[in-house]
Amino acid sequence: MKLRRTTLLSLVAAAATLSLVAPAPAFADTPTSSVVVSPTTVQRGQTFTVEHSLYNALTDAAIEGGAATLYSAPTPFTSIADVVSCPGAISCSSHVVSIRGGVGDVAPGDSRKVTFTLRIKDDAPLGPVTLRHQFLGENYSFETFDGPVLNITGGTDAADLGVKLTASPRGILTSTIEYSVKVTNTGPGAATGIRVASTIGNGLRFTGSSTCSNPGGAKVVNCDIASLASGASATAKFTVAAGLLSLGPVKTTSSITQSSVTDPNAANNTSSATCTAITGLLLSC
């Protein structure tokens, strides 16, 4: 009987002990910060996305002024990429070595997601970097995690640029011609520092443009385009006036004379447009 009482007492004590053990919190397996990166191999000048998920694992406090925060090692992330957009964030900005997407206050157990679109800088160091991420707050910050390795490669060094020049009289009875210079980049690489030089025909004089210049009043009009991604196009316009005594055809020719990359197809780098002065106030293009 003594042994039986001891056994019952032991069972009661064990049951009481079990009742005092708190169940594991539901958020134990939810990371406070996680990312999905696509793609992980990116050329200079190209964009990639980071889906950054945040979770407040605290049970008794809100995270004040929370921010999805991205770092990289060994090179600071701000030396590698610029922010293009950040849906899900109140705002996004660079902070010395990190890029942040602010999400405001986050209550205990709540989550947020910020989708960063980022562009690799043209002078970003080549090679692998480790993307790091963190749920950062003004009153409390969680652990910083290592994410995937981002491999940065050199951009392509060729782009097929083409130019198309069109002309039209500016009005019915007019001596003014408006020229449109359209530049298209069919790739594969991006191009910067593009210049199109247009040699205007005899009897024409440059009268104005919001995007092109006529240095020294010469017969050449320069239209500069800062950058043009693969698949993109841009159009510049300028006007000229025909002399009142001009008669017959006048030809203007535009050529791409400057670009940051090699152009493998020079055949489409020049375009011409011809207008005919029928009278001093009647033009046909």
C-alpha positions, 0 to 999 in steps of 0.5 A, a space after each residue: 500500500 505504501 508503494 501504491 500511494 507513492 506512485 499516485 502521488 508521483 502521477 499527480 505531481 507529474 500532471 501538475 508539472 505538465 499543466 504549468 508548461 506553456 505551449 510553444 508560441 504559434 510564431 516560433 517557426 515564422 522568421 522575423 525577416 525573409 526574402 525572395 530574390 529574382 533573378 540572383 544573377 544580374 548585369 550592371 544596369 539591369 533590375 531585379 526584385 526582392 520580396 521582403 517579408 516582415 513579422 513582429 514576433 514580439 507578444 507584448 509590444 508593437 514595432 514602431 517605425 518599422 522598416 524592411 532593411 537590405 544590406 550586402 557584404 562585403 560591399 555596401 548595398 548603397 554602392 551596388 543598387 538604386 531603388 526603382 520602386 517599393 510597393 508595400 512601403 510608405 517610402 523607401 530610401 538609402 541610409 549610408 550602407 542600407 536601403 530601407 522601405 518604411 512600413 510604419 508601426 507593426 502590432 504584435 503578431 502582424 506582418 508586412 511585405 515590401 517588394 523592392 525593384 532595384 537597379 544595379 549601378 553601372 559602376 557596381 563591383 563585379 562578382 558575388 555579394 551576400 544579400 542581408 536583410 532585417 526587420 528594423 524598428 525605432 524601438 526594437 530591431 530583430 536579427 539580421 539574416 544572410 540571404 542569397 548570393 547576388 552575382 553581378 556581371 558586366 553589362 553587354 558592350 553592344 547595342 543596335 541603335 537606329 535613327 529615323 528622321 521625318 519632316 512636316 510643314 508646320 502649318 498650311 501657308 508656312 516656311 517652317 519645317 518641323 523635324 522629328 528625330 526618333 532613335 530606337 535601341 534594339 539591344 542587346 545592351 543599353 546605351 548612354 551618351 547618344 548624340 544625333 547630328 542633323 545636317 540641315 539642307 541649303 536654304 534652311 536655318 535653325 529656329 528652335 528646339 526644347 531638346 536639341 542645340 545649334 552650336 554657333 549657328 552652324 548647319 548642324 543640329 545636335 540632339 542628345 539622349 542621355 540613356 536608352 535601354 534595350 527595346 526603348 526609343 526616344 524622339 527629339 524635335 527641332 524646327 527650321 525655316 526656309 528662305 522666302 526665295 527658296 525653291 525646289 527640294 531641300 534635304 536634311 540628314 541625321 546620323 548617330 555620331 556618338 554612343 557609349 557602346 559599340 553598334 554592330 549595325 551601322 546601316 540604320 544609323 543614318 536617315 534623311 528627309 526631303 522637303 520641296 519648297 514650291 513657293 516661299 510659303 508653300 512646302 511639301 514634305 
